[in-house]
């Protein structure tokens, strides 16, 4: 896996979202934010997260989608339960994934972060295929963007505490960091 000149993962399915904007001229990727999503909650393979990121989700599809009317959100990358990687926004752009957020006394994390969504829920474990794909993506990003380091990989809950809880208590941080340390020279 590598990052192309268009700031995309070469093995990811490219599905461009409209939910992004240019990064400020001073900004570069300095942070990776791990999220999780399932729509409806705890249901997988529906394609609803992808439709949300593309702005085509019909809020009448499911009663739990009512609060998603006019929501404009997208990560850079989504990794589904099978480990398939789909990219919605180039890494040189700011995707709309972090919302109201703060990291190292800096707000507006979208400006300097990369958002990776895992299809999942805070109430359950993620799959081995997801961890494998995530670690390949993270290793690639760490190698391509020298402004990133392993200590700048965080959960959404860390940049929006009290407001967000993902990726949740079942996310295996030790596994991710251990695998990164064995594949990426720190």
C-alpha contacts under 8 A as a table, 3 or more apart, distances in Angstrom:
res1	aa1	res2	aa2	distance
1	X	9	X	6.63
1	X	10	X	6.17
1	X	11	X	6.14
1	X	136	X	7.04
1	X	137	X	7.34
1	X	140	X	6.54
2	X	9	X	5.69
2	X	10	X	5.73
2	X	11	X	7.80
2	X	140	X	5.84
2	X	144	X	7.92
3	X	6	X	7.76
3	X	7	X	5.60
3	X	8	X	5.23
3	X	9	X	4.65
3	X	10	X	6.05
3	X	140	X	6.98
3	X	141	X	7.38
3	X	144	X	6.81
4	X	7	X	5.23
4	X	8	X	5.30
4	X	9	X	6.30
4	X	10	X	6.07
5	X	8	X	7.42
6	X	90	X	6.79
7	X	90	X	5.08
7	X	91	X	5.09
7	X	92	X	6.00
8	X	12	X	7.65
8	X	14	X	7.92
8	X	87	X	7.26
8	X	89	X	7.94
8	X	90	X	5.44
8	X	91	X	6.55
9	X	12	X	5.42
9	X	87	X	7.49
9	X	137	X	7.73
11	X	85	X	7.55
12	X	84	X	7.61
12	X	85	X	4.91
12	X	86	X	5.00
12	X	87	X	5.89
13	X	85	X	6.35
13	X	86	X	4.52
13	X	87	X	5.95
14	X	86	X	6.05
14	X	87	X	5.01
14	X	88	X	6.27
15	X	86	X	6.89
15	X	87	X	5.98
15	X	88	X	5.08
16	X	54	X	7.43
16	X	87	X	7.24
16	X	88	X	4.54
16	X	89	X	6.00
17	X	20	X	7.30
17	X	53	X	6.30
17	X	54	X	4.90
17	X	55	X	7.63
17	X	74	X	7.02
17	X	88	X	5.13
17	X	89	X	6.28
18	X	54	X	6.74
18	X	55	X	7.67
19	X	53	X	7.18
19	X	54	X	7.50
19	X	55	X	7.97
19	X	72	X	5.92
19	X	73	X	5.75
19	X	74	X	5.74
19	X	95	X	6.39
19	X	96	X	6.11
20	X	74	X	7.35
20	X	89	X	6.94
20	X	93	X	6.67
20	X	94	X	5.52
20	X	95	X	4.43
20	X	96	X	5.71
21	X	93	X	6.01
21	X	94	X	5.45
21	X	95	X	6.77
22	X	92	X	7.71
22	X	93	X	4.96
22	X	94	X	5.92
23	X	26	X	7.90
23	X	27	X	5.92
23	X	28	X	7.54
23	X	92	X	6.98
23	X	93	X	5.27
23	X	94	X	5.34
23	X	111	X	5.58
23	X	112	X	7.43
24	X	27	X	5.28
24	X	111	X	6.78
27	X	111	X	6.37
27	X	112	X	5.48
28	X	92	X	7.27
28	X	111	X	7.83
28	X	112	X	5.39
28	X	113	X	7.65
28	X	147	X	7.31
29	X	32	X	7.69
29	X	91	X	7.47
29	X	92	X	7.64
29	X	112	X	4.81
29	X	113	X	5.00
29	X	114	X	6.32
29	X	145	X	7.02
29	X	147	X	6.42
29	X	148	X	6.66
30	X	112	X	5.58
30	X	113	X	5.79
30	X	147	X	5.18
30	X	148	X	4.90
30	X	149	X	7.87
30	X	152	X	6.81
31	X	109	X	7.99
31	X	112	X	6.41
31	X	113	X	4.46
31	X	114	X	6.24
31	X	148	X	6.26
31	X	152	X	4.92
31	X	153	X	6.03
31	X	154	X	7.56
32	X	113	X	5.46
32	X	114	X	4.73
32	X	115	X	5.92
32	X	116	X	7.27
32	X	148	X	7.84
32	X	152	X	6.23
32	X	153	X	4.72
32	X	154	X	6.24
33	X	98	X	7.65
33	X	113	X	6.86
33	X	114	X	6.16
33	X	115	X	4.92
33	X	116	X	6.15
33	X	153	X	6.08
33	X	154	X	5.13
33	X	155	X	5.40
33	X	156	X	5.77
34	X	115	X	6.27
34	X	116	X	5.09
34	X	117	X	6.03
34	X	118	X	7.45
34	X	153	X	7.40
34	X	154	X	6.11
34	X	155	X	4.71
34	X	156	X	5.90
34	X	166	X	7.60
34	X	167	X	6.38
35	X	115	X	7.28
35	X	116	X	6.04
35	X	117	X	4.56
35	X	118	X	6.07
35	X	155	X	6.33
35	X	156	X	5.61
35	X	166	X	5.41
35	X	167	X	5.03
36	X	117	X	5.05
36	X	118	X	4.55
36	X	119	X	5.59
36	X	120	X	5.26
36	X	121	X	5.94
36	X	122	X	7.24
36	X	166	X	5.78
36	X	167	X	5.17
37	X	41	X	7.72
37	X	49	X	7.02
37	X	117	X	6.65
37	X	118	X	6.38
37	X	119	X	5.14
37	X	120	X	5.30
37	X	121	X	6.03
38	X	41	X	4.94
38	X	42	X	5.67
38	X	43	X	5.88
38	X	44	X	6.16
38	X	48	X	7.94
38	X	49	X	6.68
38	X	119	X	5.80
38	X	120	X	5.47
38	X	121	X	6.20
39	X	42	X	7.14
39	X	43	X	6.14
39	X	44	X	7.21
39	X	46	X	7.20
39	X	48	X	5.69
39	X	49	X	6.06
39	X	65	X	7.92
40	X	43	X	5.48
40	X	44	X	7.94
40	X	48	X	7.76
40	X	62	X	7.33
40	X	64	X	6.56
40	X	65	X	7.56
41	X	121	X	7.09
42	X	120	X	6.81
42	X	121	X	5.88
43	X	46	X	7.15
44	X	47	X	7.91
44	X	81	X	7.50
44	X	119	X	7.00
44	X	120	X	7.32
45	X	80	X	7.79
45	X	81	X	7.89
46	X	49	X	7.75
47	X	50	X	5.37
47	X	51	X	6.37
48	X	51	X	4.99
48	X	52	X	6.09
48	X	57	X	6.45
49	X	52	X	4.97
49	X	53	X	6.25
50	X	53	X	5.11
50	X	54	X	6.18
51	X	54	X	4.99
51	X	55	X	5.95
51	X	56	X	4.87
51	X	57	X	4.68
52	X	55	X	5.12
52	X	56	X	6.05
52	X	57	X	4.89
52	X	71	X	7.96
52	X	72	X	7.75
52	X	73	X	7.22
52	X	74	X	7.73
53	X	56	X	7.78
53	X	72	X	7.26
53	X	73	X	5.65
53	X	74	X	4.60
53	X	75	X	7.46
53	X	88	X	7.58
54	X	57	X	7.69
54	X	74	X	7.55
55	X	72	X	6.79
57	X	61	X	7.93
58	X	61	X	5.53
58	X	65	X	7.93
59	X	62	X	6.56
59	X	63	X	7.60
59	X	65	X	4.80
59	X	66	X	5.33
59	X	67	X	7.85
59	X	68	X	6.41
59	X	69	X	6.03
60	X	63	X	6.59
60	X	65	X	6.84
60	X	66	X	6.90
61	X	65	X	7.15
62	X	65	X	5.51
62	X	66	X	7.61
63	X	66	X	5.91
64	X	67	X	7.15
65	X	68	X	5.28
65	X	69	X	7.44
66	X	69	X	6.11
68	X	71	X	5.20
72	X	96	X	7.36
73	X	95	X	7.57
73	X	96	X	4.94
73	X	97	X	5.82
74	X	88	X	7.00
74	X	89	X	7.68
74	X	95	X	5.77
74	X	96	X	5.15
74	X	97	X	5.49
75	X	78	X	6.91
75	X	88	X	6.72
75	X	89	X	7.01
75	X	95	X	5.54
75	X	96	X	6.33
75	X	97	X	5.12
75	X	114	X	7.52
75	X	115	X	4.78
75	X	116	X	5.83
75	X	117	X	6.34
76	X	87	X	5.67
76	X	88	X	5.26
76	X	89	X	4.61
76	X	90	X	6.49
76	X	91	X	6.67
76	X	95	X	5.90
76	X	114	X	6.25
76	X	115	X	5.24
76	X	116	X	6.07
77	X	85	X	6.82
77	X	86	X	5.64
77	X	87	X	4.35
77	X	88	X	6.04
77	X	89	X	7.33
77	X	115	X	6.56
77	X	116	X	4.87
77	X	117	X	6.15
78	X	85	X	5.82
78	X	86	X	5.23
78	X	87	X	6.38
78	X	88	X	7.97
78	X	116	X	5.85
78	X	117	X	4.63
78	X	118	X	5.77
78	X	119	X	7.10
79	X	82	X	7.88
79	X	83	X	5.61
79	X	84	X	5.52
79	X	85	X	4.66
79	X	86	X	6.48
79	X	116	X	7.58
79	X	117	X	6.26
79	X	118	X	4.91
79	X	119	X	6.14
79	X	130	X	6.32
79	X	133	X	7.23
79	X	134	X	7.30
80	X	83	X	5.31
80	X	84	X	5.44
80	X	85	X	6.77
80	X	118	X	6.11
80	X	119	X	4.83
80	X	130	X	6.81
81	X	84	X	7.45
81	X	118	X	7.65
81	X	119	X	5.88
81	X	120	X	7.36
81	X	126	X	7.36
81	X	127	X	6.15
81	X	129	X	6.93
81	X	130	X	5.99
82	X	127	X	7.49
82	X	129	X	5.59
82	X	130	X	6.50
83	X	127	X	8.00
83	X	129	X	4.58
83	X	130	X	4.42
83	X	131	X	7.69
83	X	132	X	7.23
83	X	133	X	5.45
83	X	134	X	8.00
84	X	130	X	7.85
84	X	133	X	7.38
85	X	133	X	7.25
87	X	90	X	7.55
89	X	93	X	6.71
89	X	94	X	7.71
89	X	95	X	6.15
90	X	93	X	5.59
91	X	94	X	7.25
91	X	114	X	6.55
94	X	110	X	5.54
94	X	111	X	5.56
94	X	112	X	7.28
94	X	113	X	7.24
94	X	114	X	7.54
95	X	110	X	6.37
95	X	114	X	7.43
95	X	115	X	7.15
96	X	99	X	6.91
96	X	110	X	6.31
97	X	110	X	6.73
97	X	115	X	6.07
98	X	101	X	6.17
98	X	108	X	7.91
98	X	109	X	6.27
98	X	110	X	5.73
98	X	115	X	7.41
98	X	156	X	7.00
98	X	159	X	7.85
98	X	160	X	7.89
99	X	108	X	7.48
99	X	109	X	7.75
99	X	110	X	7.34
100	X	107	X	7.55
100	X	108	X	6.63
100	X	109	X	7.93
100	X	160	X	6.71
101	X	107	X	5.60
101	X	108	X	5.87
101	X	109	X	5.85
101	X	159	X	5.08
101	X	160	X	4.92
102	X	105	X	6.17
102	X	106	X	5.25
102	X	107	X	4.19
102	X	108	X	6.55
102	X	109	X	6.18
102	X	159	X	4.99
102	X	160	X	6.65
103	X	106	X	5.21
103	X	107	X	6.50
103	X	109	X	6.97
103	X	158	X	7.80
103	X	159	X	5.51
106	X	109	X	7.21
108	X	111	X	5.98
109	X	112	X	5.67
109	X	113	X	5.83
109	X	159	X	7.98
110	X	113	X	5.27
110	X	114	X	7.41
118	X	130	X	7.31
120	X	124	X	7.25
120	X	125	X	7.69
120	X	126	X	6.47
121	X	124	X	5.69
121	X	125	X	7.69
121	X	166	X	7.65
121	X	167	X	7.23
121	X	168	X	7.44
122	X	125	X	7.87
122	X	165	X	7.09
122	X	166	X	5.75
122	X	167	X	5.67
122	X	168	X	4.19
122	X	169	X	6.53
122	X	170	X	6.69
122	X	171	X	7.93
123	X	168	X	7.04
123	X	169	X	7.56
123	X	170	X	6.99
124	X	170	X	5.87
125	X	170	X	4.94
125	X	171	X	6.37
126	X	130	X	6.60
126	X	131	X	7.40
126	X	170	X	7.33
126	X	171	X	6.67
127	X	130	X	5.17
127	X	131	X	6.50
128	X	131	X	5.12
128	X	132	X	6.16
129	X	132	X	5.11
129	X	133	X	6.20
130	X	133	X	5.16
130	X	134	X	5.87
131	X	134	X	4.97
131	X	135	X	6.00
131	X	176	X	7.04
132	X	135	X	5.32
132	X	136	X	6.30
133	X	136	X	5.15
133	X	137	X	6.17
134	X	137	X	5.10
134	X	138	X	6.00
135	X	138	X	4.98
135	X	139	X	5.90
135	X	176	X	6.53
135	X	179	X	6.97
135	X	180	X	6.42
136	X	139	X	5.22
136	X	140	X	6.14
137	X	140	X	5.10
137	X	141	X	6.15
138	X	141	X	5.03
138	X	142	X	6.04
138	X	180	X	7.68
139	X	142	X	5.16
139	X	143	X	6.20
139	X	180	X	6.48
139	X	183	X	6.98
139	X	184	X	6.11
140	X	143	X	5.24
140	X	144	X	6.12
141	X	144	X	5.09
141	X	145	X	5.82
141	X	148	X	7.60
142	X	145	X	5.53
142	X	146	X	6.47
142	X	148	X	5.60
142	X	149	X	6.18
142	X	150	X	7.72
142	X	184	X	7.77
143	X	146	X	6.61
143	X	184	X	7.74
145	X	148	X	5.78
146	X	149	X	7.44
148	X	152	X	6.29
149	X	152	X	5.39
149	X	153	X	7.27
149	X	186	X	7.54
150	X	153	X	5.61
150	X	177	X	7.39
150	X	180	X	7.85
150	X	186	X	7.58
151	X	154	X	7.65
154	X	158	X	6.36
154	X	159	X	7.71
155	X	158	X	5.37
155	X	159	X	7.17
155	X	166	X	6.35
155	X	167	X	5.92
156	X	159	X	5.51
156	X	160	X	6.12
156	X	161	X	7.89
156	X	164	X	6.23
156	X	165	X	6.76
156	X	166	X	5.53
156	X	167	X	6.70
157	X	160	X	5.20
157	X	161	X	4.95
157	X	162	X	7.37
157	X	163	X	7.42
157	X	164	X	4.88
157	X	165	X	4.59
157	X	166	X	5.49
157	X	167	X	7.23
157	X	168	X	7.80
158	X	161	X	5.54
160	X	163	X	5.54
160	X	164	X	5.59
161	X	164	X	5.87
161	X	165	X	7.16
162	X	165	X	7.19
165	X	168	X	5.65
167	X	170	X	7.67
167	X	171	X	6.00
168	X	171	X	5.80
169	X	172	X	7.94
172	X	175	X	5.40
172	X	176	X	6.52
173	X	176	X	5.12
173	X	177	X	6.09
174	X	177	X	5.29
174	X	178	X	5.87
175	X	178	X	5.16
175	X	179	X	6.05
176	X	179	X	5.31
176	X	180	X	6.08
177	X	180	X	4.97
177	X	181	X	6.06
178	X	181	X	5.17
178	X	182	X	6.42
179	X	182	X	5.20
179	X	183	X	6.30
180	X	183	X	5.16
180	X	184	X	5.48
181	X	184	X	5.31
181	X	185	X	6.48
181	X	186	X	6.81
182	X	185	X	7.48
